[in-house]
Amino acid sequence: MENNKISVGLDIGTTKIVAMIGRKNEYGKAEILGIGKSKSLGVHRGVVNNITQTIQSIQQAVQEAEAEAGLKIEDVTVGIAGQHIRSLQHSDYITRANSELVIDEDDIDRLINQVHKLVMLPGEEIIHVLPQEYKIDGQPEIKEPIGMYGGRLEANFHVVVGQVSSIRNIGRCVKSSGLELEGITLEPLASANAVLSQEEKEAGVALIDIGGGTTDLAVFKDGIIRHTAVIPFGGNVVTEDIKEGCSIIEKQAELLKVKFGSAWPGENKDNEIVSIPGLRGREPKEITLKNLSKIIHARVVEIIEQVYVEIKNYGHEEQKKKLIAGIVLTGGGSQLKHLKQLVEYITGMDTRIGYPNEHLAGNSDDEIASPLYATAVGLVMDGLKRQERKRVEKEVEEMELAMEEHSEEPISQEEEPVQPPKKERKSFLDKLTERVKDFLDNAE
C-alpha cells in the first residue's frame, strides 16, 4: 500500500496521547488501520510542560500504532488546544482600487492578511482567521463574494488566538520524536469534524469536548464555525476532587469515577457503599456512592456552567443565532453516567453524546467509535483532506507545465504571472504549520 494514501492523527492530550493511522476506503469513509495510545506525561491542561516526557509518550503511542498497522509513520497531523487558546470577533474591510473588476481570491487574501495585522498580547499569535459573512458596498449576508462586483469589501471574522511558544513546543516534541509535522489543527475543530453531521452544523450546534485537562467548545451555525473557547478544566479536576474528598490515591479516584461515578446524586441509594483497600496495612475505606456523586456533581456543574457562559457569549439567546440542534458532548469526560441529563437540566438545550462514527468505515472497531477518540479521528480526517488538496494542486501544476510546453516560447514568458491564481488558497493552519516548521529548522 502506498504511504502517501495514509494519514496519521496525533492527539497530544493531558491524560493520553493517541496516534491513529487511517486511509480513505473506496466509499470515501475513513478506515482506521492502527491505533496506539500512551499515558501522557508532561502535558498540563493541554499545554506541554515537559518536553522529554512528552517525546517518550509520543514515541510509545506511535510505535504501538505502527505495530498494529504494520506501517512506518513519517508525517503526522497534530492537534492544538490548551488553556492559551481564545477567540474574538473582528470586522475589517478593504477598498478596492478598481470596482469594475470582479472580486477574486486576491481581494479576500488582502482582507484576511489585514486581520493578521491585529495587535495581540505579547507572545500571542493568530492561529485561524475564519470569515463569517461578507458585505459588499454595505449589502449584508453575502456567503461567497468571489465573482461579484463592488468597491468596498468587508467581513466579520472569527479570529482564534494562541500562544506561539506552546505551539512551537508541540512542534518540537513531534520533530524530536522523529516525525514530520504535516499539519496543525485546532482540536475543537477536529473533534467537530469527527462527530457532527452537516445538518447539525447548519441548524446550529455546540460541540463540547470534555478532555482530561481542558474542555473545548466549538459553536456552529449555518454551516460556519462561529465561536471557539477552551476552558481550563476537564475530567482530571473531577478525579482530583474525589481524591481530596475521599482521601484516597489518584488511581483509586479515577477508577471510582469511571466505574461508579454519576453526575446525578439523586440516582444513588443511601446504602450503596464501595470499599477501597487501604494503603499498605491500613484499614480499608468505605465510601458511599451518594457522596461520590455529590463530589462529581459539584465539579461537573461548574464546568458546564462555564461552557454555557461561552455559548451565551456567542449569542445563543438571540432568535437568529439559536442553536436548534442543541449540544453534542464528546471526549472521554462525556462518558460519565447521567451527564446528558445534567447538561439538559442546566442549559435547557437538547443534548446527545457524540461518537466519531460519522465518517468512519462501516467495519470499524467499536472501540475506535468511542467519544475518547473523537479528536484523533478528526485529525486523521483532516490529514486525509489535506492530502487530497495537495494531490489536486499537483495535478493542476502538472497540467500547467504540460500546457506551457505545448505553447510557443515567447508567449509562455508573458503568461507566467497569470498562472498562480489557479491554485487553491492555503488555509491558515497550513501557513502556521510552515512557519512552525521553518522556525524549528532554523532553531536547530
N, C-alpha and C positions, 0 to 999 in steps of 0.2 A: 504493500500500500504506500502511495506517495506520502511523504511527510508534509507536503505543502497543503494537503487537504485536511489535516487535523488542526485543532486549535486547543490551547490549554488555558484554563482559567485558574488563577491563583488568588484565593481569598485569604488575605492575611488578617485574621480576626484577633480579638482579645483572648478568646478562650481556645480556639482551634485554628489551625492553618489547613486549608483544603486545596489539593491540586487535583484538577479534573481534566481528563483528556476526552475530547469529543470530535465527531465529524458529522457532516450532513449526510443523511441517507437519501435514497432516491426520491422520497416524498418531501424532501426539504425540511425534515424534522432533525433535531439534534440527537445523535446516538452516542451514548456515553461509553467509552471503551475502557476507561480505567479511572480509579479514584483513590487518592491517598490522603490520610489526614494524620496530623500530629498535634500534640498538645502545644499550644502557643505559649512560649516563654519569651519574655522581652517585649511584649506589647501591652500597653496600658491604655484603656479607653480608646482603642483604635489607633493609637499613636505608638510608633516604635520607640522604646526607651532603652533597649539593649540590643545592639546590632549583632554581636556574636551569637547570642542565644537565638535570635530570630533567624539567622542564617542556618543554624543547625536544624531548627524546626522546619524551615522551608525544604532543606535538602531531604529530611526524613520523609516529608509528605510526597515530595516529587519522586523519590526512589520507590515508594510504595505504589504510586500511580503507574510508574514506568513498568514495574514488575507485573502489575495486573494487565496492562495493555500490551506488554511485550514490545514497547516502542521507546525510543530515546527522545526526551523532551529538550527542545532548544529554546523556543520562544514562548513567552507567557503573556497573557493579558491580566493585568493586576488591578485590583480594586482599591480605591482610596476612600476612607471615611475618617472618622475620628472627631474629637471634640473641637477641632480647629476649623471645621467647615461651617460657613454661614452663607446666607444668601440674601440678596437685596433686589429690589425692583428699581429700574432706572429707565428713563426715556431719553432718547437722543435723536438728533435729526441732522441731515446734510442738505445743503442747497446744491442742486446740480447745475453744472455750467451750461449744459445745453438741454433744454427741456423738449427739444424736437426729436431727440433720440429716445428709444425705449429704455426703460430701466433694465440693467443687466447685472450679472454676478458681481462685476467690479464695484457697482454702486453699493451693493449690500456689504461687500467686503470693506469698503471705505467706512460705511456706517458702523460695522461691527468693530473695526480697528479703532474707531473713535471711542467706543465704550471701553476699550482696553486701556485708554489713557486716564481713566478714572483714578483719582488718588486714593490709595489704600493705606491701611495702618502699616507700620514698619513690619517687614517680614511676611506680609501677606501678598498673595498674587491672585489674579483672576484665573480660575480654572476653566469655567464654562461660561459662554455668553449665549443664552438661548432666546432668540427673537420670539415674542409672543404674537402680537399682531402689528401690522403696519398701517400708517396713514399716508396717503399721498395727497398733497395740497389740501390737507385738512379733511379729506374723506376717510372716515374711520373704518375699522374692521376689515382690513384687506389681508387675506391669508397669504397670498402669493403675489408679490409686486412685480416679479420679473415679466417683462413684456408689456408693461403698462407705461403710459406717458405721465410726466409730472415734473415739477421743478423742485418741490420740497418733499423729501422722503423722510418720514420719521417712524420710529418703532418703540414699543415698550419691550424692555429686555428683562429676563430673569438672569441675574448675574450670581454665579456661585464663586465664593472666595475661599481660599485655604492658605495654610502656611507653607511657604516654599520649602523650608528646611525639612518638614515632615515628609513632604512628597519626595524630596531628594533622598531622604534616609531610606524610604521604601525602595526607591530605585537602586540604591547602593546595596541593600540586602539582596535584591533579586540578582544583581550583577555578580556580587561576591559568591552567590550560590552557584555560579557557573551558568546562568541563564541569560537570555537576551530579553530585553523589555520590548514586547511587540506593541503593547498599547496600555493606556491608563484609563480607567473608567470610574465614574463616581458610583460607589456601591449602591446607594438607594436606586439609581437608575438601572443598574444591572439586575437587582432583585425585582424591580418593577417589570423589566422585560421578561423575566422568567415566569412570573405568576399572574400578571394581569392580562385580561383579554382586551382587544381593541375596543370592544363595545363599552367596557368599563371605563377606559381612558376617555372615551367620547362623553359618556354620561356624567363623568366626574367621580373621582375615587381618591381616597387617601391610602397609600400603602405604608404600613407601619412595620418596620423590620426590627424585631427585638433581638439584639445580639447579646453577647456576653458583657461587653464593656460599654456599648452605645446603643441607642435606639434611633434608627434612621427613619425619616419621614419623606415621602415624595407625594405631592398632590398633582393630579392630572385633571384637566377639564378640556372638553372639545379636542381631545387627542393631543394636547400640548402639555408639557410639564409646566406647572405654574408656581410651585413652591417646593423648596427642599430645606430640611433642617436636620441637624444631628444633635440629639440630646445625650449628654454625657452620663447616662445611667443605662444599665441593662440587667440581664439576669444575674450578673455577679453580685450586685448590691443586695439582691434578694437573698442570695446564699450567705453573704456577709452578715445580714441581719439575723438569719436563722442561727448562724454560728454564734454570734454575740448573745442573742436572746435565749438560746438553749444551752450556752456554754459547752459546745461540742466542737470537734475539729472540722475543718473545711470539707474534707472528703465526705464526712458523715452528713454535713449540712446539705451538700449538693445531692447526695443520694436521697435524703429525706424529701427534698424539694421535688425531685424528678418522680420518685415512686409514690409519695403520699400527699404531695403538696396540692393545694387547691386555692384559687383566688377568691373563693366564696365561703366565708366562715360558717354560714348557716347550714352548710351541707353536712357537717360532721356532728355525730352524736357526742355527748359529753364523755361517754365511757370508752371511746376509741383511743387506745394508747399504743405507742411504739416504744419498745425498749432498745436502748442503744448501749452496746458494750462499753464499759469504762476503759480508760487508758491504763494499761499495764497494772493489773491487780486492783484497780479501783472499782467501786460499785457501779453496776450499770445504771444508766439514767432513764427515767420514764418521761416521755413527752406526750401530751395529749394532742391529737390531730387538730382539735379545735384551736389550741394555742398556735400550732404550726400555721394553720391557715390565717389566723388573725395577723401574725407577723407578715406573712406573704401579702395578704390583702392590703395592709397599710402601705407597703412599699410599692406594690403594683399600681394602686390608686394614684400615688404620687407621679409615677412615670406616665400613666395615661393622661392625667390632668395636664402635665407639661406638654404632651403631644397635642392635646385638644386646644391648648392655648395657641400653638403654632397653626393648627387647622383654622382657628378663628382669625389669626393674623392674615391668613391667605384671603379670608373674606367669605368663608362658607355660609355666613348668615345672610349675605345678600342674595336675593332671589336669583339673580343672573349667574351667581357663582356657586349655587348649591351643588353639593356632591351627591348626585342621585344614587350612585352605586355604593355610597357609604364607605366603609373601612374594610381593608383586607390586611389581616395580620400574618406575618411570616417571620422567619428566623427561628432559632432554637427556642427562644423565650415564648414563642406563640403556642408551644405545646402544653403549657400549663393548663390543668383542668379548670373548666368554668371561666376561662379568661374571656371567651367570646361574650358570654352573658354579662360579665362585669363591664366590658367595653361598651356594650349596647346600653347598659344601665347608666353609665356616666355620660356618654356622648349623645344618646338618643339616636344614633345612626346605625343602619343595618351593618352587620359585621359578618365576615366569613374568614376562615383560615385559608391562607394561600399556599397551594402546593405547586412546586415548579414543574408541573406536567403539561403546561400549556403548549410547549414546543418540543417536548421530548418524544422520541420514537416510542411506538406502542409497546415494544418488548422490553422497555427499560425496567431495571430492577426497582422494586418498591422502595428500597432504602434510599435511592437517589431522589425519588419524588418526595422526600421529606422536606418540610419547611427549613430544616437545618441547612440544606444545600442550595437554597434559593439563590444566594449571591453567586456561588460557584457556577451554577448552571447558567445564570445570566452572563457571567464573564465569558464562559465558553461560547455562548451565542454571539456575544459581542465580537469575539475574536473571529468567528466564522464570517460575520458580516464584513469585518474589516478586510479579510482575505478576499472576499467576493469583490469588494471595491477595488482592491489592488489589481485583481485579475482584469476587471473591466478597464482600468486605467492602462494596463499593459497592452491590452488588445487595441485600445484607441491609439496608443503610441505606435504600435506596430503598423496599424493601418496608415497613420500619418507618414511614417517612414516610407512605406510602400508607395504612397501617393507621391511623396517627394521624388523618389527615384524615377517614377514614370514621367513626371513633368520635366520640361527643359530646365537647364541650369539657371539662366538669369532670372526667370520668374520665381523660382523657389527661394532665391535670396530675398526678394522683396516680400514674399508671402510670409516668411518666417514669423515676424512679430504677431501675425494674426492668429497663429495656431493655439497658443496656450489655453484660451478660454474653454476649449472643448473639455478639458479635464475637470473632474468633479472637485468642488471645493473641499479643502481639507477641514475636518472638524477640529474644534479647538483642542480636543483631547489629543488628536494626532500631533498637533503643533506642540502641545505641552510635552508629550512623550518625547518628541525630537529634542526639545530643549533640555529635558532631564537627561536624555542620552548624551547630548553634546557636553553638558555640564560634567557628567560622570567621566566621559572620555578625557576631558581636559584636566580633570582633577587628579587623575591617576598619578 
